[in-house]
């Protein structure tokens, strides 16, 4: 795509000048084309017919197995290079894997990780989003996209991907906590309260979760939930220096 854009830009600049120079030649070529057209049509039909025959013949099992083994080897080499911070080798290996299998989600995922590590955030974002085209329920990629959007200061974009991630996999409390914090940042307190409730349900005695639950209950004006969360927080972490402030704020609801 990059090469294509460069060619298009260069072509656009010289198009007018080139057209003037080529105009006499184009007129002559048109005359030749008319005679050649019938032959080209006939040849094209023959090529298409041969192509259909080739597609009907499946690759031998040995060839398919060899390609599969080669792909696995390349992916392993790419992962090793990535773990060793050899970004250039990793990128080349992942691209080679994609050439073998253009719909290999693992290769695109690894390539996106490499781009991200090198600070190529836009390339990483586009590649992660393509992984989701291949694997719509890949919650790990959704979280990475959420983090990417957050690093760019796009809180709403980050929230969108965190919401998708918890819908795809609702077993990780930390994701609900992060979602609650982000929703709190944009003053969506009631929605944040529902998110942190899910985190507390998964990890009932986690003081951090209970702390946020009290805060979001107060901010959304839910006194009953705030009082219950306060009691649980006091039991889980009696040394929490926010307890007195929380108690005073709850009493004013």
N, C-alpha and C positions, 0 to 999 in steps of 0.2 A: 504493500500500500504506500509506503514511504517513497519507494522508487517510482511508483506510478504517479504520485503527486508531483514529484520533481520533474518528471518527463512532461506532464501536462502543463506545469508552469512555464517550463522552457519553451514548449511548443506554442503556447499562447503568445509569447513575446515575439516570436519570429514568424508567426503564421501569415500576417499580411504581406511581409516582404517576400516570403517563400512563394506565396500564391502568384505574385506578379511574375516571378522568374519562371514558374512552372506552367503558366497558362498556355503557352504555345505547345508545350509537350503534352499537356492534358488533352488538348484537342485531338492530337494525333492518336493518343492512347484510347480515346473514346471510339475511334474508328476501328482500331484493332480489337477492342473489347467486344464490339458487336459480333465480329466473326468468331471470337473465342468463346462467347457466352454459352453456346449450345454444347461445346465440348466440355466446358467446366461443369455444367449441370449434369451431364452424363457421368463424368468422372466422380462428382460428389455423390451421386446415387450409388455408384459402385463401392465407394469408400464406406458409406453408411451401411450398406448391405454386409460388407466384410466385418465392420465393427460389431454389428448385431450378432454375427456368427461367433465372433471371438467372445463376446459377453456371455453367450449361452454356455460356453465351455468353462466349467469351474476350474480354479487352480487345483493342482494335485495336492493331496493332503500333506505330503512331505514339504511342499513349498510353503503352505500356510503355516505349518509347524515351525519351519525355519524362520519365517518372518516374525512369528510370535516370540520365539526364543531371542532373536536379535533385538526386538523391541524391549523385552524384559531386561536384557543386558544393558542396553543404552540407558534405560530409565534408572537402573541401579547405579551406573556410572555417573549419571547426572545428579542423583541424590547425594552420592559420595562427594562429588565436586562442590555441591551446594553446602554440605555440612562442613567442608574444609575452607569455605569462603572463597573458593575459586570460581568467581561469578562468570567469567568469560567461558570457561570450559562447560560449566553447568548450562549456560544459555545455549551454547552450540549443541550440546547433547539433547536438550529438551526440544530444540527446533528440529534436530534430526529425527527424534521420535515422532514428532508431529508430521513430518514428511512421510513416515511409514504408516502412521495411523492418524489421519487428520481429525478424528473425533475422540482422541484419547484424553480424557479429562485429567488424568494424573499428570500428563505432560504439560498441559496448559496451566494447571495449578502450580506445578513446580516452576514454570517459566514466570508466572505472576509473582511468586515469592522472590525470585531472583531480581526481577524488576524493582520490587519494593525495597529490597536490601540495598540496591544501587541508587535509590532515591528517585527512580523513574516512576513517580506516583501515577501519572496519567496512563502510562502503558500498563502498569499493574492493575489499575481500576478496570480498564477495558478488558484485560485478559481474565480477571476474576469474574467479571460479568458474563464473559463468554463461557466460563466453566459452569455458571448457573444455567446457561442455555442447555448444556449437556447434562447437568445434574441439578435439577430445580430444587431438590431438598438438601443440598449440601450446606448444612448450617455453619460449618467452620468457615467456608468462604463468605457467607453472609456476615459473620462477625468481623472478618478481615476487611470487608467493604465498609462495615460500620465504623471501624477504627480509622480507615482511610478518610472517610467523609468527615469524621470528627477532627482529624489532624488538619483538615482544610478549613475548619471552623463552620462546617455545615452540620449543625446539630440536628436539624429536621431530617436531613438525608441519613445521618447516623441512626436516628430513632427508627426510621423506616426499615433499615436492615436488621437492627436488633429485634424489632417486632417480628420480622419474618423468621429470624433465627429461633426465637422462643416458641413460635408456632410450629416450626419444623422439629424442634427438640426441646421439650419443656422439663427436662430433668436436671438442668444446671442452674443452681440458685444464683451464681455470680452474674449470669446474664440478666436475670430479672432485676438484680440490684443495680446494675449499670443502666438498664432501661429506666428504672425508677428515678435514678439520679439525673439522667438526661431530660426526662419529662418534667422533673422538678425545676431544672434550669430554665425551661420555657414556660414555667408556671402552669403546667397541666397537672395540678396536684391530685385531682381525683383519679385520673388515669395512673399517675405515679403510685398512688395508694394501692390500687389493684395489683400493680406489678410487684410492689414490695411485699404484699400479702402472699403472693405466690412463692417468693423467696423464703419467707418465714415458714410457710407450710413445708417447704423442703428441708429447711434447717431451723427448727423451732427455737433453739437456744443460742443462736449466734447473736452476740451483743451488737455487732455492727448492723445486722439486719433489723433488730428490734429498735435500735437508735433511729434508723431511717423511718421505720414504721411509725414511731411516735411523732417524728417531725412532719411526715406527710399527712398524718391524721389531724394534727393541729392546723396545718396549712389548708387542708380541705374542710376544716370546721367540724370534723367528726369526733365529738367529745367521748362517746362511748368507746370507740375503737382506740382513741388516744389513751384513755384511762387503763384499758386492758393491756395495751402495749407497754405503758409505763410500768405497770406492776410486773410484767414479765422481764422488762429491762432491769428493774431494781433487783429482781431475784438473780438474774444472769450476771449482772455486773454492778454490784452495790457501790463500787468505787467510781462509777461514771460521774464526772464533774458536771454533767449537764442535768442531772436529776432534779436539782432544786429549781433550775430555770424551766425545765419541762413542766414541773408540778405547778409553778406559778402561771405559766401560759395556758395550761389545761384548765385551771380554775377560772380563767377569764372567758372561756368559750361559752 
